[in-house]
Structure formats: structure tokens, C-alpha cells
Amino acid sequence: MMKQVSGNSQETKPVEEVGNGSASGDEEWK
């Protein structure tokens, strides 16, 4: 899908998808 900033991506997509584009955002969302 689209690679957005970890600010919006992490909220709309699950950790698995977000983790691909933004590692730091993925950990924060968890």
C-alpha cells in the first residue's frame, strides 16, 4: 500500500503493515 508518515500510517494500518515502512512508528504504536 502507500507509505505514509508513521503519524498517520500507524493509526490506520496494523503494526504488520506499518512496520514495513516505519520501524520506529511501529514500535511506538505497539
N, C-alpha and C positions, 0 to 999 in steps of 0.2 A: 504493500500500500504506500501512501505518501509518507515521506519522512519529515515530520513537523518538529517544532521545538519541543523539548521534553516538558515544557509547561502545559501544552495543550494535549499532546500525544498521550502522555501517561494517564491523563484523566479519561480520554475517550477509548483508548485501546488497552487490552490486558497487558500484564507485565511481559508475557512471552513476546508479543509483537513489539512493544516499546523497547524491550531490552535489545532488540536488534539494532535500532537506530541510536538510542541513547542509554548508555550503561548507567551513568550517574542518576538520571531521571528514574530509571527502572528500580534502582536500589532505594531511592527516596520514597517512591510510591509504595513499595512493599512495606 
